[in-house]
């Protein structure tokens, strides 16, 4: 565990690095930036020679792999950071300086326990992509298949551990500053981020996620996942099917190859909605560098280090919220927030409904290019503050991915209307999951589970009221009310249980 002085030194160094590359200029000039933050930015750049054009990619690269992951997300949102900054940040996705091949070769042999020559006929020493955590090399297996070999960068685990340690320390200090920061729950947010990154640093988990997503998306046309070579996969190395395609970020090349970029944007949005809403298991790192388009127009996802899960109840809430925003049913959206516990119960439902309307109405029906994301985010943040809404860490990954998917779709089709694109899918899913057929199916499942409990219930009653060891004497010719404890009580108890089960079945079927 690092000392307080170490954490302070790292934070000051990071701030100075960002300032030296001009990466804090936008924060300093933004009128919405709180005065204390603006003063800290001025202090960080004091005495530094600031470039005329901010060097965002260099700044995040200098901060290390954890910061690079954040920069990759920002690269998908030119509407937030500006087109110049987004174009510069794109380099962080797969165009970082690679590790020396000898280190990579050694890492592969140690991870797989065999010499390279026994595993591959050839392995290109030049990587096809180098990102924050790993780099990818093209290879041909010993049995002649073209594959991509992903290898963790040497020392990346240690770099992440240091950064996360300081993030956690800074979050704890921030949370102690007041109730507003406590509501944002920075420590829990960083803990969730740690969980994501630790999962991403084990390539066996990534391979398993790719396999699971491939099965879940078999029914979705125009979207696929590469197959995994499990014999050449370990904790620090993953081998998967080689994909020939054009990166989604190269819009001009896609158009030149004859692809319909509007159709691709819609297909991408639909694929994400199927993952998040229908399956509850979604690719949570869908930036441009992780999406390829095959010659037949199929979108291929790669890099499954960060995956998200949400349970069925949360998915139903999400679908109803999206549909409510699409149709302008703000009252239902507000009700769901209260039902889910996102808004504390002491607040007024009608007031929350009006607040949602104030944010939602100005953007309904507009293409993304005409929406002021800054104003919308400011309005949403004001709602969370005014209604004491705590941060929901289990939804952070979903929110991040939704923002990322919207940004990628916008690069393909600047005129895309997210509401109209999502509307038909969400409407159909709600009908399937909440409509009469879904209600009947749920009742049948509950009935089956209840009936399955009957044998165990009878066994428990038999144990509680065992049969006499010897044959009982003939029953006396007296009033049945004088019968004592014994088999009669046992059968009476079974009868009561059967009546109870019958009542439950009747309730389920009515």
Backbone torsions as a table, in degrees:
resi	resn	phi	psi	omega
1	UNK	NA	124.4	-178.3
2	UNK	-72.6	157.2	-179.8
3	UNK	-82.1	168.1	177.7
4	UNK	-59.7	-40.5	179.7
5	UNK	-61.5	-39.4	179.4
6	UNK	-63.9	-44.0	179.5
7	UNK	-63.3	-44.2	179.2
8	UNK	-62.1	-41.0	179.6
9	UNK	-62.2	-43.7	179.8
10	UNK	-63.5	-43.7	-179.0
11	UNK	-63.6	-42.9	178.0
12	UNK	-64.6	-39.4	179.4
13	UNK	-65.5	-42.1	179.5
14	UNK	-64.6	-44.3	178.9
15	UNK	-61.9	-41.7	178.7
16	UNK	-64.3	-38.9	179.2
17	UNK	-63.9	-45.6	178.8
18	UNK	-62.0	-43.7	-179.4
19	UNK	-64.9	-41.1	-177.6
20	UNK	-63.1	-28.4	178.5
21	UNK	-94.0	5.5	179.1
22	UNK	75.3	13.0	-174.8
23	UNK	-76.5	-10.1	179.2
24	UNK	-100.8	2.6	-175.2
25	UNK	-62.0	-42.2	-179.1
26	UNK	-64.1	-39.1	178.6
27	UNK	-64.5	-41.6	-178.3
28	UNK	-65.9	-34.2	-176.1
29	UNK	-89.7	-14.9	-177.5
30	UNK	-68.2	124.0	-178.9
31	UNK	-65.3	-18.8	-179.7
32	UNK	-85.0	-7.5	-179.3
33	UNK	-69.4	128.1	179.0
34	UNK	-59.6	142.9	-179.0
35	UNK	-53.3	-42.4	179.4
36	UNK	-60.6	-37.7	178.9
37	UNK	-68.0	-39.9	179.3
38	UNK	-63.3	-37.4	178.1
39	UNK	-66.4	-39.6	178.3
40	UNK	-64.0	-37.9	178.3
41	UNK	-64.3	-43.9	178.1
42	UNK	-61.1	-39.0	178.2
43	UNK	-65.1	-40.4	-177.8
44	UNK	-64.9	-33.2	-177.6
45	UNK	-93.6	2.0	-176.9
46	UNK	-58.7	124.7	177.5
47	UNK	80.4	-3.3	-178.2
48	UNK	-88.7	150.0	175.8
49	UNK	-90.4	107.4	-173.4
50	UNK	-89.8	128.9	178.2
51	UNK	-68.1	152.4	-179.7
52	UNK	-65.5	-36.4	177.6
53	UNK	-109.5	120.0	-178.8
54	UNK	-57.2	138.6	179.6
55	UNK	-107.2	75.8	-173.5
56	UNK	-64.4	-46.8	-177.2
57	UNK	-61.4	-43.9	178.6
58	UNK	-62.2	-38.5	-178.5
59	UNK	-64.8	-49.3	-179.7
60	UNK	-67.2	-35.2	178.3
61	UNK	-63.7	-39.6	179.9
62	UNK	-67.5	-26.4	-178.6
63	UNK	-78.4	-19.1	177.3
64	UNK	112.5	177.7	-172.0
65	UNK	-62.9	-34.9	-180.0
66	UNK	-64.6	-43.2	178.3
67	UNK	-68.4	-33.3	178.8
68	UNK	-62.0	-39.6	178.0
69	UNK	-59.4	-39.3	178.3
70	UNK	-67.2	-41.5	178.9
71	UNK	-63.7	-33.8	177.1
72	UNK	-62.6	-39.9	178.0
73	UNK	-65.5	-41.2	179.8
74	UNK	-65.1	-28.3	-179.0
75	UNK	-63.8	-20.7	-180.0
76	UNK	-85.5	-4.9	-175.0
77	UNK	-122.1	71.4	175.8
78	UNK	-61.7	-24.1	178.5
79	UNK	-69.8	-21.6	179.0
80	UNK	-94.2	-45.0	-174.0
81	UNK	-103.1	-7.3	-177.9
82	UNK	96.5	149.0	-177.3
83	UNK	-63.9	-35.7	-179.7
84	UNK	-66.3	-45.8	179.7
85	UNK	-63.9	-42.3	-179.9
86	UNK	-62.2	-41.3	178.9
87	UNK	-63.9	-38.7	178.5
88	UNK	-67.6	-40.3	-177.7
89	UNK	-71.7	-19.8	178.7
90	UNK	-56.8	-28.9	-178.6
91	UNK	-62.9	-21.8	-178.8
92	UNK	-73.0	-15.1	-171.5
93	UNK	-76.2	-37.9	179.0
94	UNK	-159.2	25.9	-175.9
95	UNK	-132.0	43.1	177.3
96	UNK	-92.8	160.4	177.5
97	UNK	-59.7	127.5	-176.4
98	UNK	-78.9	159.8	172.8
99	UNK	-75.7	152.7	179.3
100	UNK	-57.1	142.1	-175.0
101	UNK	-63.3	-33.5	-179.9
102	UNK	-61.5	-37.9	177.0
103	UNK	-67.0	-38.0	179.0
104	UNK	-67.7	-43.1	179.3
105	UNK	-59.6	-45.7	179.1
106	UNK	-62.6	-40.9	-179.7
107	UNK	-62.9	-40.7	179.4
108	UNK	-64.5	-46.5	-177.3
109	UNK	-65.8	-38.6	178.1
110	UNK	-68.2	-39.1	-177.5
111	UNK	-70.8	-40.2	-175.6
112	UNK	-96.2	-9.8	173.8
113	UNK	72.9	19.4	179.7
114	UNK	-142.7	155.9	173.9
115	UNK	-65.5	153.0	-179.5
116	UNK	-55.8	-40.9	-175.3
117	UNK	-63.1	-25.5	178.4
118	UNK	-83.0	-16.1	-176.7
119	UNK	-99.8	-37.0	-173.2
120	UNK	-135.6	142.2	171.0
121	UNK	-69.4	-38.7	178.9
122	UNK	-149.2	150.9	177.3
123	UNK	-143.4	112.7	-176.5
124	UNK	-66.6	122.1	179.9
125	UNK	-69.0	-19.7	178.5
126	UNK	-90.7	121.0	-178.8
127	UNK	-70.1	147.1	175.3
128	UNK	-83.0	-14.8	178.3
129	UNK	-165.8	139.8	178.2
130	UNK	-132.6	115.3	-178.1
131	UNK	-113.5	-163.5	-171.2
132	UNK	-70.4	-33.6	-173.5
133	UNK	-107.6	-34.5	-174.5
134	UNK	-145.3	170.1	172.3
135	UNK	-132.2	156.9	-172.2
136	UNK	-119.9	134.5	178.3
137	UNK	-120.9	142.9	175.7
138	UNK	-83.2	140.8	-176.9
139	UNK	-150.4	166.3	172.5
140	UNK	-122.7	125.8	-176.8
141	UNK	-72.1	168.3	-179.6
142	UNK	-63.1	-21.6	177.2
143	UNK	-100.2	13.2	169.3
144	UNK	91.9	11.7	179.7
145	UNK	-93.2	139.0	175.1
146	UNK	-80.0	128.6	-176.3
147	UNK	-138.2	165.8	171.1
148	UNK	-111.3	132.8	-178.5
149	UNK	-111.9	115.5	-179.4
150	UNK	-100.0	129.1	-175.6
151	UNK	-130.2	132.5	176.1
152	UNK	-64.0	141.2	176.2
153	UNK	-65.6	138.9	176.6
154	UNK	-59.9	131.1	176.8
155	UNK	81.8	3.3	-175.4
156	UNK	-67.8	-33.0	179.6
157	UNK	-62.4	-41.5	-179.3
158	UNK	-66.4	-39.5	179.2
159	UNK	-63.9	-43.0	178.2
160	UNK	-63.9	-41.7	-178.1
161	UNK	-60.7	-42.2	179.4
162	UNK	-64.2	-47.2	-178.1
163	UNK	-63.5	-44.6	-178.6
164	UNK	-65.0	-35.3	177.5
165	UNK	-60.1	-44.5	179.8
166	UNK	-72.4	-37.7	175.9
167	UNK	-57.3	-44.2	-179.0
168	UNK	-65.0	-40.0	178.7
169	UNK	-64.2	-46.5	-179.4
170	UNK	-63.6	-37.5	178.8
171	UNK	-64.1	-40.0	179.0
172	UNK	-64.9	-40.4	178.5
173	UNK	-66.2	-40.6	-179.2
174	UNK	-66.1	-39.5	-177.1
175	UNK	-65.7	-25.1	-179.4
176	UNK	-81.4	-3.7	-174.9
177	UNK	-82.3	-17.0	179.4
178	UNK	163.7	171.0	-176.2
179	UNK	-64.6	-31.7	-179.3
180	UNK	-63.4	-44.3	178.0
181	UNK	-72.1	-29.8	175.0
182	UNK	-64.1	-38.0	177.9
183	UNK	-62.4	-34.9	179.6
184	UNK	-75.4	-13.4	174.2
185	UNK	50.2	57.4	-176.4
186	UNK	-62.2	-34.1	-180.0
187	UNK	-64.8	-41.2	179.1
188	UNK	-68.6	-34.9	177.1
189	UNK	-63.5	-46.0	179.4
190	UNK	-66.0	-36.3	177.5
191	UNK	-61.9	-39.5	177.4
192	UNK	-66.1	-41.6	177.6
193	UNK	-61.1	-39.9	177.6
194	UNK	-60.9	-42.3	179.0
195	UNK	-61.5	-42.5	178.1
196	UNK	-60.2	-49.0	-173.1
197	UNK	-70.1	-37.3	178.3
198	UNK	-63.0	-35.1	176.9
199	UNK	-68.0	-36.3	-178.0
200	UNK	-71.7	-22.3	-178.5
201	UNK	-85.6	4.5	174.2
202	UNK	-118.0	104.3	-173.7
203	UNK	-70.2	-17.6	173.5
204	UNK	-65.8	-39.2	177.2
205	UNK	-65.3	-39.5	178.6
206	UNK	-63.4	-42.2	179.0
207	UNK	-62.5	-42.0	178.6
208	UNK	-63.9	-39.2	178.5
209	UNK	-64.1	-41.1	178.8
210	UNK	-62.2	-43.0	179.8
211	UNK	-63.6	-42.8	-180.0
212	UNK	-66.1	-42.1	-179.7
213	UNK	-66.5	-37.0	178.6
214	UNK	-60.0	-42.0	178.2
215	UNK	-65.9	-40.7	-177.3
216	UNK	-68.0	-28.8	-173.1
217	UNK	-103.6	14.0	-179.4
218	UNK	-59.3	-33.5	-176.3
219	UNK	-84.9	-3.2	-178.5
220	UNK	-93.2	111.4	-178.6
221	UNK	-69.8	145.3	175.2
222	UNK	78.1	16.8	179.2
223	UNK	-146.6	131.5	-179.8
224	UNK	-147.9	169.2	-177.6
225	UNK	-128.6	134.5	179.7
226	UNK	-62.0	149.0	177.5
227	UNK	-79.8	152.8	-175.5
228	UNK	-99.4	138.2	170.9
229	UNK	-94.6	93.9	-173.8
230	UNK	-68.4	-24.5	-179.6
231	UNK	-72.4	-16.6	-179.6
232	UNK	-121.0	34.2	-179.3
233	UNK	-127.6	135.2	178.5
234	UNK	-146.8	-169.0	-175.5
235	UNK	-62.2	-38.9	-176.3
236	UNK	-106.0	-0.1	-178.6
237	UNK	-138.0	136.1	174.4
238	UNK	-134.1	133.4	179.7
239	UNK	-117.4	130.1	-177.9
240	UNK	-142.8	165.5	-179.1
241	UNK	-53.3	136.5	176.9
242	UNK	-77.0	136.7	-178.6
243	UNK	-118.5	125.4	172.0
244	UNK	-94.9	121.2	-179.2
245	UNK	-172.7	174.2	179.5
246	UNK	-102.5	134.7	178.7
247	UNK	-66.6	143.7	-178.9
248	UNK	-60.3	-27.8	-178.7
249	UNK	-67.3	-18.7	-177.1
250	UNK	-95.4	73.2	-174.0
251	UNK	-62.0	-41.1	-178.9
252	UNK	-63.1	-39.5	178.6
253	UNK	-66.9	-36.5	178.2
254	UNK	-63.8	-43.1	179.5
255	UNK	-65.8	-42.1	179.4
256	UNK	-63.2	-30.7	179.1
257	UNK	-81.7	0.2	176.1
258	UNK	90.8	13.1	-179.4
259	UNK	-82.0	145.3	174.8
260	UNK	-87.6	102.3	-173.8
261	UNK	-68.3	-29.7	176.4
262	UNK	-65.4	-42.2	178.0
263	UNK	-65.7	-38.1	178.3
264	UNK	-63.2	-41.1	179.5
265	UNK	-61.9	-46.4	178.6
266	UNK	-63.4	-38.9	179.4
267	UNK	-65.2	-38.0	179.1
268	UNK	-65.1	-44.7	179.5
269	UNK	-62.6	-43.7	-179.2
270	UNK	-64.6	-40.0	179.1
271	UNK	-62.5	-41.1	178.3
272	UNK	-65.5	-43.3	-179.6
273	UNK	-62.6	-39.1	177.4
274	UNK	-62.3	-42.3	179.8
275	UNK	-64.5	-50.1	-171.7
276	UNK	-75.5	-42.2	-173.1
277	UNK	-93.7	-46.7	-177.0
278	UNK	-77.6	-44.5	-173.3
279	UNK	-96.5	-27.3	-176.2
280	UNK	71.4	17.5	-179.5
281	UNK	-143.1	114.1	-170.0
282	UNK	-136.3	150.4	173.7
283	UNK	-69.4	117.7	-171.8
284	UNK	-105.5	17.4	179.4
285	UNK	-137.2	53.1	-171.8
286	UNK	-89.2	54.8	173.9
287	UNK	-83.3	172.9	-172.4
288	UNK	-59.6	-32.9	-178.2
289	UNK	-71.0	-14.5	-178.1
290	UNK	-105.8	14.9	-179.4
291	UNK	-132.1	124.7	178.6
292	UNK	-118.7	156.3	176.9
293	UNK	-120.8	120.3	177.5
294	UNK	-74.0	165.0	178.9
295	UNK	-56.8	-28.9	179.8
296	UNK	-84.7	4.2	178.1
297	UNK	91.7	0.2	178.7
298	UNK	-71.6	131.6	174.8
299	UNK	-84.8	128.7	-180.0
300	UNK	-116.1	124.2	178.0
301	UNK	-93.5	143.3	175.1
302	UNK	-133.6	171.4	177.0
303	UNK	63.7	87.5	-175.2
304	UNK	-106.8	31.8	-178.4
305	UNK	-68.1	-33.5	-179.9
306	UNK	-114.2	112.5	177.9
307	UNK	-124.2	150.4	-179.1
308	UNK	-119.3	152.5	176.2
309	UNK	-132.9	141.5	170.9
310	UNK	-139.7	140.8	-176.3
311	UNK	-76.5	172.9	-172.5
312	UNK	-62.9	-40.8	-178.9
313	UNK	-62.6	-44.6	179.0
314	UNK	-64.6	-34.8	177.9
315	UNK	-66.5	-37.8	177.6
316	UNK	-66.5	-40.1	175.9
317	UNK	-61.1	-46.2	-179.2
318	UNK	-59.3	-47.1	-178.5
319	UNK	-62.0	-42.9	-179.8
320	UNK	-67.4	-36.2	177.4
321	UNK	-64.4	-47.1	179.3
322	UNK	-61.7	-44.8	-178.5
323	UNK	-66.4	-37.9	177.7
324	UNK	-63.2	-39.3	177.6
325	UNK	-69.2	-37.7	179.6
326	UNK	-64.0	-42.4	-176.1
327	UNK	-91.3	-5.7	-179.2
328	UNK	79.4	19.0	179.3
329	UNK	-88.3	73.1	-174.1
330	UNK	-68.3	-27.6	179.1
331	UNK	-64.3	-41.8	178.7
332	UNK	-68.4	-39.1	176.6
333	UNK	-59.1	-43.1	179.2
334	UNK	-64.7	-41.3	179.5
335	UNK	-60.3	-40.9	-179.4
336	UNK	-64.6	-40.2	178.4
337	UNK	-60.3	-37.9	178.0
338	UNK	-73.2	-40.7	179.0
339	UNK	-62.7	-38.5	-178.1
340	UNK	-78.7	-10.8	-178.7
341	UNK	82.4	13.3	179.2
342	UNK	-72.5	-27.9	177.3
343	UNK	-113.7	128.4	178.4
344	UNK	-56.4	142.3	-171.5
345	UNK	-66.9	-16.4	-178.1
346	UNK	-74.9	-8.1	179.7
347	UNK	-83.7	162.3	-175.9
348	UNK	-90.1	127.4	-177.8
349	UNK	-62.4	-43.9	-178.1
350	UNK	-63.9	-38.6	178.5
351	UNK	-65.3	-40.0	179.1
352	UNK	-66.9	-36.8	177.2
353	UNK	-60.9	-44.4	179.4
354	UNK	-63.7	-39.7	179.1
355	UNK	-62.9	-41.1	177.5
356	UNK	-64.4	-40.4	179.2
357	UNK	-61.3	-38.4	-178.7
358	UNK	-63.0	-29.8	179.0
359	UNK	-88.6	-39.0	-172.1
360	UNK	-78.6	-39.5	-174.3
361	UNK	-61.4	-40.9	-178.2
362	UNK	-64.2	-16.8	-175.0
363	UNK	-112.6	-6.0	-179.1
364	UNK	-65.7	131.2	176.4
365	UNK	81.9	0.0	-179.0
366	UNK	-95.4	144.3	170.5
367	UNK	-67.7	158.4	-176.5
368	UNK	-56.0	-37.4	-175.4
369	UNK	-64.8	-21.6	-178.7
370	UNK	-97.6	3.8	-179.1
371	UNK	-97.2	131.3	175.4
372	UNK	-84.1	97.2	-177.4
373	UNK	-63.7	-35.9	179.4
374	UNK	-61.4	-45.9	179.0
375	UNK	-65.9	-38.4	180.0
376	UNK	-65.1	-45.3	179.3
377	UNK	-64.1	-37.9	177.4
378	UNK	-62.4	-41.1	178.2
379	UNK	-66.2	-42.5	179.2
380	UNK	-66.1	-38.9	178.7
381	UNK	-65.7	-37.2	177.8
382	UNK	-63.5	-37.0	178.1
383	UNK	-63.9	-47.7	-178.8
384	UNK	-61.4	-34.3	179.8
385	UNK	-74.5	-45.7	-176.2
386	UNK	-67.0	-28.6	-177.1
387	UNK	-108.5	19.6	172.8
388	UNK	53.2	39.7	-177.6
389	UNK	-82.8	116.0	178.5
390	UNK	-73.3	152.8	175.5
391	UNK	-62.8	140.0	178.7
392	UNK	-107.2	94.3	-175.5
393	UNK	-58.3	-33.0	-178.1
394	UNK	-69.1	-15.1	177.7
395	UNK	-102.9	-4.8	-177.1
396	UNK	-60.9	-42.1	-178.2
397	UNK	-65.4	-39.0	177.3
398	UNK	-65.0	-45.4	-179.9
399	UNK	-62.0	-43.8	178.6
400	UNK	-60.0	-42.9	-177.4
401	UNK	-69.8	-38.0	177.6
402	UNK	-61.2	-42.3	177.2
403	UNK	-63.0	-41.0	-178.4
404	UNK	-66.6	-44.9	-179.8
405	UNK	-63.2	-41.8	177.8
406	UNK	-60.2	-41.5	180.0
407	UNK	-64.9	-42.5	179.2
408	UNK	-66.2	-43.5	179.0
409	UNK	-60.8	-36.4	-179.7
410	UNK	-68.3	-33.2	176.8
411	UNK	-66.0	-30.9	177.8
412	UNK	-78.8	-43.8	-177.1
413	UNK	-136.8	94.7	-178.5
414	UNK	-59.7	-20.7	-178.0
415	UNK	-94.2	6.7	-175.9
416	UNK	-62.4	138.0	174.8
417	UNK	-106.7	106.3	-173.8
418	UNK	-61.3	-36.0	-178.3
419	UNK	-65.3	-46.8	-178.9
420	UNK	-67.0	-35.6	179.7
421	UNK	-67.8	-41.3	-177.3
422	UNK	-80.5	-25.2	-172.0
423	UNK	-52.5	-56.3	-177.1
424	UNK	-59.0	-41.0	-179.5
425	UNK	-65.3	-48.4	-178.4
426	UNK	-62.9	-41.2	-179.8
427	UNK	-61.2	-44.6	-179.7
428	UNK	-67.1	-39.4	-179.6
429	UNK	-66.7	-40.9	178.0
430	UNK	-62.2	-42.6	178.7
431	UNK	-61.9	-39.8	-178.5
432	UNK	-70.7	-39.2	-172.9
433	UNK	-91.6	-26.6	-174.8
434	UNK	-118.0	-11.4	-178.1
435	UNK	-71.7	-176.9	-176.8
436	UNK	-58.9	-40.7	179.7
437	UNK	-62.7	-41.4	178.9
438	UNK	-65.7	-39.0	179.0
439	UNK	-61.4	-46.0	179.8
440	UNK	-63.4	-41.2	179.2
441	UNK	-63.4	-41.4	178.2
442	UNK	-62.9	-39.0	179.5
443	UNK	-65.7	-38.7	179.0
444	UNK	-64.3	-42.2	178.5
445	UNK	-62.7	-44.3	178.9
446	UNK	-63.0	-39.6	178.7
447	UNK	-63.1	-44.6	178.5
448	UNK	-59.9	-42.1	179.0
449	UNK	-65.2	-37.8	179.5
450	UNK	-66.9	-44.9	179.1
451	UNK	-62.2	-34.5	179.6
452	UNK	-65.6	-19.5	179.7
453	UNK	-80.6	-16.7	-173.3
454	UNK	-61.3	-48.6	-179.8
455	UNK	-57.5	-42.0	179.7
456	UNK	-66.3	-36.4	178.6
457	UNK	-62.9	-43.0	178.9
458	UNK	-65.1	-40.4	178.9
459	UNK	-62.3	-40.4	179.1
460	UNK	-64.8	-40.5	178.3
461	UNK	-65.9	-38.0	178.2
462	UNK	-64.8	-35.9	177.6
463	UNK	-70.8	-37.4	-178.5
464	UNK	-71.7	-35.1	-179.6
465	UNK	-124.6	75.0	-173.6
466	UNK	-66.1	158.8	175.7
467	UNK	-70.8	147.3	175.3
468	UNK	-62.7	146.5	-178.6
469	UNK	-69.3	-35.4	178.5
470	UNK	-106.3	160.3	179.9
471	UNK	-65.0	130.0	-178.6
472	UNK	-70.4	151.3	177.1
473	UNK	-65.8	160.2	178.0
474	UNK	-56.5	141.3	-178.1
475	UNK	-64.9	136.8	177.9
476	UNK	-68.7	151.8	179.6
477	UNK	-83.8	71.3	-179.9
478	UNK	-131.6	174.2	178.7
479	UNK	-59.8	135.0	-178.3
480	UNK	-60.0	-19.3	-177.0
481	UNK	-69.3	-15.1	-179.4
482	UNK	-89.2	1.2	179.6
483	UNK	-64.3	137.4	-179.8
484	UNK	-93.6	-164.1	179.3
485	UNK	-67.7	148.6	179.8
486	UNK	152.0	-147.5	-174.9
487	UNK	-64.6	-31.5	-179.9
488	UNK	-63.0	-41.8	176.3
489	UNK	-63.3	-36.7	-179.0
490	UNK	-63.2	-47.5	-179.4
491	UNK	-68.8	-34.5	176.6
492	UNK	-63.0	-41.2	179.1
493	UNK	-63.7	-41.8	177.6
494	UNK	-62.9	-39.6	177.9
495	UNK	-62.0	-42.2	177.5
496	UNK	-62.6	-43.0	179.3
497	UNK	-62.3	-43.3	179.1
498	UNK	-62.1	-39.8	177.9
499	UNK	-63.6	-39.4	178.5
500	UNK	-63.7	-44.8	177.8
501	UNK	-61.5	-41.2	177.0
502	UNK	-59.6	-40.1	178.5
503	UNK	-63.7	-41.8	179.7
504	UNK	-62.5	-45.1	-179.7
505	UNK	-60.4	-42.2	179.6
506	UNK	-60.7	-42.3	179.9
507	UNK	-64.8	-38.1	-178.4
508	UNK	-68.4	-32.4	-175.2
509	UNK	-89.7	-6.0	-179.4
510	UNK	-103.4	NA	NA
